[in-house]
């Protein structure tokens, strides 16, 4: 069985951004190469990513920093509302 690899053109990618200390912690959610949202709340970013991945029927990947290696996220791990 092959190990899944991210599709950088179509998958959902959540990145923990390092940057300006005045802004605090930031999380960006991408669909392919397009940034869809940037939030200061990790849980909010994960909820958005899960909804986007469900709508697009794509995988979710987590990366730390702008160039960090990506690891797959299981949608079952991303709980953010009472219905899930």
N, CA, C and O atoms as CSV, one atom per row, in Angstrom:
chain,resi,resn,atom,element,x,y,z
A,1,UNK,N,N,0.841,-1.180,0.000
A,1,UNK,CA,C,0.000,0.000,0.000
A,1,UNK,C,C,0.891,1.249,0.000
A,1,UNK,O,O,1.815,1.359,0.805
A,2,UNK,N,N,0.609,2.167,-0.890
A,2,UNK,CA,C,1.434,3.367,-0.996
A,2,UNK,C,C,1.009,4.421,0.025
A,2,UNK,O,O,-0.157,4.497,0.413
A,3,UNK,N,N,1.961,5.219,0.445
A,3,UNK,CA,C,1.711,6.295,1.390
A,3,UNK,C,C,1.157,7.480,0.612
A,3,UNK,O,O,1.749,7.891,-0.386
A,4,UNK,N,N,0.019,8.040,1.056
A,4,UNK,CA,C,-0.545,9.174,0.320
A,4,UNK,C,C,0.385,10.383,0.352
A,4,UNK,O,O,1.068,10.634,1.344
A,5,UNK,N,N,0.396,11.113,-0.734
A,5,UNK,CA,C,1.190,12.328,-0.860
A,5,UNK,C,C,0.248,13.503,-1.097
A,5,UNK,O,O,-0.793,13.338,-1.733
A,6,UNK,N,N,0.598,14.682,-0.598
A,6,UNK,CA,C,-0.279,15.838,-0.800
A,6,UNK,C,C,-0.352,16.246,-2.269
A,6,UNK,O,O,0.637,16.198,-3.000
A,7,UNK,N,N,-1.541,16.646,-2.673
A,7,UNK,CA,C,-1.753,17.231,-3.994
A,7,UNK,C,C,-1.769,18.740,-3.776
A,7,UNK,O,O,-2.780,19.294,-3.346
A,8,UNK,N,N,-0.661,19.402,-4.068
A,8,UNK,CA,C,-0.504,20.823,-3.777
A,8,UNK,C,C,-1.425,21.706,-4.618
A,8,UNK,O,O,-1.551,22.898,-4.337
A,9,UNK,N,N,-2.062,21.152,-5.632
A,9,UNK,CA,C,-2.980,21.922,-6.459
A,9,UNK,C,C,-4.424,21.829,-5.991
A,9,UNK,O,O,-5.236,22.690,-6.329
A,10,UNK,N,N,-4.766,20.777,-5.202
A,10,UNK,CA,C,-6.181,20.571,-4.873
A,10,UNK,C,C,-6.487,20.248,-3.421
A,10,UNK,O,O,-7.632,20.417,-3.002
A,11,UNK,N,N,-5.524,19.793,-2.633
A,11,UNK,CA,C,-5.801,19.400,-1.251
A,11,UNK,C,C,-5.897,20.615,-0.332
A,11,UNK,O,O,-5.469,21.715,-0.679
A,12,UNK,N,N,-6.471,20.383,0.851
A,12,UNK,CA,C,-6.592,21.418,1.879
A,12,UNK,C,C,-5.353,21.323,2.774
A,12,UNK,O,O,-5.010,20.248,3.267
A,13,UNK,N,N,-4.693,22.459,2.973
A,13,UNK,CA,C,-3.468,22.485,3.774
A,13,UNK,C,C,-3.622,23.541,4.862
A,13,UNK,O,O,-3.944,24.696,4.584
A,14,UNK,N,N,-3.386,23.122,6.112
A,14,UNK,CA,C,-3.404,24.045,7.257
A,14,UNK,C,C,-1.962,24.267,7.664
A,14,UNK,O,O,-1.229,23.315,7.933
A,15,UNK,N,N,-1.558,25.528,7.709
A,15,UNK,CA,C,-0.172,25.859,8.077
A,15,UNK,C,C,-0.150,26.750,9.308
A,15,UNK,O,O,-0.897,27.723,9.414
A,16,UNK,N,N,0.732,26.387,10.240
A,16,UNK,CA,C,1.001,27.219,11.405
A,16,UNK,C,C,2.070,28.208,10.976
A,16,UNK,O,O,3.188,27.812,10.645
A,17,UNK,N,N,1.737,29.489,10.979
A,17,UNK,CA,C,2.638,30.508,10.462
A,17,UNK,C,C,3.486,31.105,11.570
A,17,UNK,O,O,2.990,31.415,12.653
A,18,UNK,N,N,4.750,31.258,11.288
A,18,UNK,CA,C,5.667,31.959,12.181
A,18,UNK,C,C,5.794,33.367,11.636
A,18,UNK,O,O,5.873,33.563,10.423
A,19,UNK,N,N,5.813,34.329,12.507
A,19,UNK,CA,C,5.921,35.678,11.970
A,19,UNK,C,C,5.944,36.728,13.051
A,19,UNK,O,O,6.600,36.573,14.081
A,20,UNK,N,N,5.237,37.770,12.810
A,20,UNK,CA,C,5.198,38.943,13.661
A,20,UNK,C,C,4.667,38.598,15.053
A,20,UNK,O,O,3.524,38.158,15.175
A,21,UNK,N,N,5.478,38.787,16.121
A,21,UNK,CA,C,5.030,38.477,17.476
A,21,UNK,C,C,3.850,39.332,17.928
A,21,UNK,O,O,3.086,38.913,18.797
A,22,UNK,N,N,3.689,40.516,17.356
A,22,UNK,CA,C,2.567,41.376,17.730
A,22,UNK,C,C,1.227,40.795,17.283
A,22,UNK,O,O,0.202,41.041,17.920
A,23,UNK,N,N,1.229,40.042,16.213
A,23,UNK,CA,C,-0.011,39.433,15.720
A,23,UNK,C,C,-0.363,38.169,16.476
A,23,UNK,O,O,-1.509,37.722,16.445
A,24,UNK,N,N,0.607,37.594,17.150
A,24,UNK,CA,C,0.364,36.342,17.856
A,24,UNK,C,C,0.365,35.160,16.897
A,24,UNK,O,O,0.789,35.269,15.747
A,25,UNK,N,N,-0.113,34.045,17.390
A,25,UNK,CA,C,-0.158,32.815,16.615
A,25,UNK,C,C,-1.138,32.957,15.460
A,25,UNK,O,O,-2.230,33.499,15.630
A,26,UNK,N,N,-0.749,32.472,14.287
A,26,UNK,CA,C,-1.602,32.540,13.104
A,26,UNK,C,C,-1.662,31.187,12.418
A,26,UNK,O,O,-0.669,30.462,12.359
A,27,UNK,N,N,-2.841,30.856,11.897
A,27,UNK,CA,C,-3.072,29.622,11.161
A,27,UNK,C,C,-3.693,29.983,9.819
A,27,UNK,O,O,-4.674,30.724,9.776
A,28,UNK,N,N,-3.145,29.478,8.736
A,28,UNK,CA,C,-3.674,29.728,7.402
A,28,UNK,C,C,-4.207,28.426,6.815
A,28,UNK,O,O,-3.615,27.360,6.985
A,29,UNK,N,N,-5.337,28.537,6.121
A,29,UNK,CA,C,-5.938,27.383,5.456
A,29,UNK,C,C,-5.905,27.656,3.952
A,29,UNK,O,O,-6.393,28.681,3.475
A,30,UNK,N,N,-5.318,26.713,3.227
A,30,UNK,CA,C,-5.179,26.823,1.778
A,30,UNK,C,C,-6.007,25.738,1.097
A,30,UNK,O,O,-6.147,24.631,1.617
A,31,UNK,N,N,-6.544,26.064,-0.052
A,31,UNK,CA,C,-7.094,25.066,-0.960
A,31,UNK,C,C,-6.166,25.088,-2.162
A,31,UNK,O,O,-6.206,26.006,-2.980
A,32,UNK,N,N,-5.343,24.076,-2.253
A,32,UNK,CA,C,-4.283,24.109,-3.241
A,32,UNK,C,C,-3.309,25.222,-2.883
A,32,UNK,O,O,-2.818,25.281,-1.755
A,33,UNK,N,N,-3.030,26.092,-3.823
A,33,UNK,CA,C,-2.107,27.191,-3.585
A,33,UNK,C,C,-2.805,28.473,-3.145
A,33,UNK,O,O,-2.146,29.470,-2.848
A,34,UNK,N,N,-4.139,28.453,-3.100
A,34,UNK,CA,C,-4.914,29.646,-2.753
A,34,UNK,C,C,-5.224,29.692,-1.269
A,34,UNK,O,O,-5.863,28.791,-0.726
A,35,UNK,N,N,-4.756,30.767,-0.608
A,35,UNK,CA,C,-5.077,30.926,0.812
A,35,UNK,C,C,-6.538,31.330,0.929
A,35,UNK,O,O,-6.971,32.314,0.328
A,36,UNK,N,N,-7.298,30.561,1.711
A,36,UNK,CA,C,-8.719,30.831,1.886
A,36,UNK,C,C,-9.009,31.655,3.127
A,36,UNK,O,O,-9.939,32.460,3.138
A,37,UNK,N,N,-8.202,31.453,4.194
A,37,UNK,CA,C,-8.437,32.196,5.434
A,37,UNK,C,C,-7.177,32.147,6.282
A,37,UNK,O,O,-6.382,31.212,6.185
A,38,UNK,N,N,-7.005,33.173,7.121
A,38,UNK,CA,C,-5.931,33.201,8.111
A,38,UNK,C,C,-6.569,33.572,9.441
A,38,UNK,O,O,-7.226,34.607,9.555
A,39,UNK,N,N,-6.375,32.724,10.446
A,39,UNK,CA,C,-7.025,32.895,11.741
A,39,UNK,C,C,-6.001,32.822,12.866
A,39,UNK,O,O,-4.931,32.231,12.716
A,40,UNK,N,N,-6.345,33.431,13.989
A,40,UNK,CA,C,-5.475,33.334,15.165
A,40,UNK,C,C,-5.876,32.172,16.067
A,40,UNK,O,O,-5.229,31.925,17.085
A,41,UNK,N,N,-6.930,31.463,15.702
A,41,UNK,CA,C,-7.462,30.364,16.502
A,41,UNK,C,C,-7.232,29.031,15.784
A,41,UNK,O,O,-7.755,28.807,14.692
A,42,UNK,N,N,-6.446,28.151,16.408
A,42,UNK,CA,C,-6.137,26.863,15.790
A,42,UNK,C,C,-7.399,26.041,15.557
A,42,UNK,O,O,-7.584,25.487,14.473
A,43,UNK,N,N,-8.260,25.957,16.550
A,43,UNK,CA,C,-9.475,25.154,16.417
A,43,UNK,C,C,-10.359,25.682,15.286
A,43,UNK,O,O,-10.933,24.904,14.525
A,44,UNK,N,N,-10.462,27.001,15.184
A,44,UNK,CA,C,-11.244,27.595,14.103
A,44,UNK,C,C,-10.673,27.254,12.734
A,44,UNK,O,O,-11.420,26.992,11.791
A,45,UNK,N,N,-9.357,27.260,12.628
A,45,UNK,CA,C,-8.709,26.904,11.363
A,45,UNK,C,C,-8.982,25.440,11.018
A,45,UNK,O,O,-9.222,25.112,9.856
A,46,UNK,N,N,-8.946,24.566,12.013
A,46,UNK,CA,C,-9.214,23.149,11.763
A,46,UNK,C,C,-10.668,22.920,11.363
A,46,UNK,O,O,-10.943,22.106,10.483
A,47,UNK,N,N,-11.591,23.620,11.991
A,47,UNK,CA,C,-13.009,23.486,11.629
A,47,UNK,C,C,-13.219,23.956,10.188
A,47,UNK,O,O,-13.888,23.285,9.402
A,48,UNK,N,N,-12.643,25.112,9.846
A,48,UNK,CA,C,-12.759,25.622,8.481
A,48,UNK,C,C,-12.164,24.626,7.495
A,48,UNK,O,O,-12.757,24.359,6.449
A,49,UNK,N,N,-10.998,24.075,7.817
A,49,UNK,CA,C,-10.338,23.105,6.939
A,49,UNK,C,C,-11.202,21.868,6.738
A,49,UNK,O,O,-11.301,21.346,5.627
A,50,UNK,N,N,-11.818,21.407,7.800
A,50,UNK,CA,C,-12.656,20.208,7.687
A,50,UNK,C,C,-13.861,20.477,6.787
A,50,UNK,O,O,-14.201,19.655,5.937
A,51,UNK,N,N,-14.503,21.624,6.976
A,51,UNK,CA,C,-15.652,21.957,6.135
A,51,UNK,C,C,-15.239,22.095,4.666
A,51,UNK,O,O,-15.923,21.597,3.771
A,52,UNK,N,N,-14.125,22.768,4.432
A,52,UNK,CA,C,-13.628,22.946,3.068
A,52,UNK,C,C,-13.264,21.602,2.431
A,52,UNK,O,O,-13.585,21.357,1.268
A,53,UNK,N,N,-12.606,20.749,3.184
A,53,UNK,CA,C,-12.234,19.425,2.670
A,53,UNK,C,C,-13.464,18.579,2.375
A,53,UNK,O,O,-13.495,17.854,1.381
A,54,UNK,N,N,-14.478,18.665,3.231
A,54,UNK,CA,C,-15.717,17.924,2.984
A,54,UNK,C,C,-16.399,18.407,1.707
A,54,UNK,O,O,-16.869,17.604,0.902
A,55,UNK,N,N,-16.447,19.731,1.530
A,55,UNK,CA,C,-17.075,20.291,0.328
A,55,UNK,C,C,-16.321,19.919,-0.945
A,55,UNK,O,O,-16.932,19.632,-1.974
A,56,UNK,N,N,-15.006,19.926,-0.872
A,56,UNK,CA,C,-14.168,19.652,-2.043
A,56,UNK,C,C,-13.832,18.173,-2.198
A,56,UNK,O,O,-13.269,17.767,-3.214
A,57,UNK,N,N,-14.176,17.367,-1.195
A,57,UNK,CA,C,-13.853,15.936,-1.162
A,57,UNK,C,C,-12.352,15.712,-1.357
A,57,UNK,O,O,-11.918,14.939,-2.212
A,58,UNK,N,N,-11.573,16.426,-0.521
A,58,UNK,CA,C,-10.122,16.372,-0.577
A,58,UNK,C,C,-9.549,16.009,0.785
A,58,UNK,O,O,-10.254,16.042,1.793
A,59,UNK,N,N,-8.278,15.667,0.807
A,59,UNK,CA,C,-7.569,15.363,2.052
A,59,UNK,C,C,-7.168,16.659,2.747
A,59,UNK,O,O,-7.131,17.728,2.137
A,60,UNK,N,N,-6.864,16.533,4.065
A,60,UNK,CA,C,-6.370,17.657,4.857
A,60,UNK,C,C,-4.945,17.333,5.298
A,60,UNK,O,O,-4.653,16.221,5.736
A,61,UNK,N,N,-4.069,18.324,5.173
A,61,UNK,CA,C,-2.668,18.194,5.552
A,61,UNK,C,C,-2.307,19.298,6.520
A,61,UNK,O,O,-2.834,20.407,6.424
A,62,UNK,N,N,-1.415,19.010,7.449
A,62,UNK,CA,C,-0.950,19.995,8.423
A,62,UNK,C,C,0.535,20.233,8.223
A,62,UNK,O,O,1.316,19.286,8.128
A,63,UNK,N,N,0.925,21.510,8.158
A,63,UNK,CA,C,2.328,21.881,8.027
A,63,UNK,C,C,2.674,22.976,9.010
A,63,UNK,O,O,1.856,23.859,9.270
A,64,UNK,N,N,3.876,22.931,9.561
A,64,UNK,CA,C,4.344,23.976,10.470
A,64,UNK,C,C,5.330,24.855,9.731
A,64,UNK,O,O,6.305,24.367,9.160
A,65,UNK,N,N,5.073,26.162,9.744
A,65,UNK,CA,C,5.930,27.101,9.034
A,65,UNK,C,C,5.611,27.121,7.554
A,65,UNK,O,O,4.794,26.339,7.068
A,66,UNK,N,N,6.260,28.017,6.853
A,66,UNK,CA,C,5.993,28.168,5.422
A,66,UNK,C,C,6.535,27.015,4.591
A,66,UNK,O,O,5.966,26.688,3.549
A,67,UNK,N,N,7.618,26.396,5.028
A,67,UNK,CA,C,8.244,25.337,4.236
A,67,UNK,C,C,8.247,23.989,4.948
A,67,UNK,O,O,8.951,23.070,4.530
A,68,UNK,N,N,7.465,23.862,6.023
A,68,UNK,CA,C,7.476,22.641,6.813
A,68,UNK,C,C,6.892,21.443,6.085
A,68,UNK,O,O,6.048,21.575,5.198
A,69,UNK,N,N,7.361,20.289,6.480
A,69,UNK,CA,C,6.859,19.046,5.918
A,69,UNK,C,C,5.393,18.872,6.308
A,69,UNK,O,O,4.985,19.273,7.397
A,70,UNK,N,N,4.613,18.279,5.426
A,70,UNK,CA,C,3.184,18.096,5.662
A,70,UNK,C,C,2.896,16.693,6.182
A,70,UNK,O,O,3.524,15.717,5.773
A,71,UNK,N,N,1.929,16.619,7.094
A,71,UNK,CA,C,1.463,15.318,7.571
A,71,UNK,C,C,-0.057,15.275,7.413
A,71,UNK,O,O,-0.733,16.285,7.606
A,72,UNK,N,N,-0.592,14.101,7.061
A,72,UNK,CA,C,-2.045,14.006,6.849
A,72,UNK,C,C,-2.801,14.102,8.163
A,72,UNK,O,O,-2.324,13.648,9.204
A,73,UNK,N,N,-3.986,14.699,8.103
A,73,UNK,CA,C,-4.869,14.764,9.259
A,73,UNK,C,C,-6.104,13.932,8.991
A,73,UNK,O,O,-6.660,13.961,7.893
A,74,UNK,N,N,-6.525,13.199,9.988
A,74,UNK,CA,C,-7.740,12.408,9.912
A,74,UNK,C,C,-8.915,13.327,10.244
A,74,UNK,O,O,-8.901,13.987,11.283
A,75,UNK,N,N,-9.920,13.379,9.389
A,75,UNK,CA,C,-11.072,14.256,9.634
A,75,UNK,C,C,-11.759,13.945,10.956
A,75,UNK,O,O,-12.371,14.827,11.559
A,76,UNK,N,N,-11.665,12.714,11.407
A,76,UNK,CA,C,-12.269,12.347,12.684
A,76,UNK,C,C,-11.597,13.017,13.865
A,76,UNK,O,O,-12.195,13.130,14.935
A,77,UNK,N,N,-10.353,13.466,13.688
A,77,UNK,CA,C,-9.631,14.155,14.757
A,77,UNK,C,C,-10.051,15.615,14.875
A,77,UNK,O,O,-9.787,16.258,15.891
A,78,UNK,N,N,-10.697,16.133,13.851
A,78,UNK,CA,C,-11.021,17.555,13.787
A,78,UNK,C,C,-12.469,17.787,14.195
A,78,UNK,O,O,-13.355,17.877,13.345
A,79,UNK,N,N,-12.693,17.881,15.444
A,79,UNK,CA,C,-14.037,18.121,15.955
A,79,UNK,C,C,-14.176,19.594,16.291
A,79,UNK,O,O,-13.308,20.170,16.948
A,80,UNK,N,N,-15.255,20.200,15.846
A,80,UNK,CA,C,-15.388,21.603,16.112
A,80,UNK,C,C,-16.823,22.063,16.283
A,80,UNK,O,O,-17.072,23.227,16.599
A,81,UNK,N,N,-17.762,21.166,16.079
A,81,UNK,CA,C,-19.142,21.579,16.268
A,81,UNK,C,C,-19.907,20.428,16.902
A,81,UNK,O,O,-19.408,19.304,16.956
A,82,UNK,N,N,-21.090,20.696,17.370
A,82,UNK,CA,C,-21.859,19.694,18.097
A,82,UNK,C,C,-22.365,18.574,17.195
A,82,UNK,O,O,-22.759,17.516,17.686
A,83,UNK,N,N,-22.359,18.795,15.877
A,83,UNK,CA,C,-22.885,17.782,14.978
A,83,UNK,C,C,-21.857,16.729,14.575
A,83,UNK,O,O,-22.221,15.731,13.953
A,84,UNK,N,N,-20.594,16.925,14.911
A,84,UNK,CA,C,-19.536,16.039,14.435
A,84,UNK,C,C,-18.947,15.191,15.548
A,84,UNK,O,O,-18.043,14.392,15.303
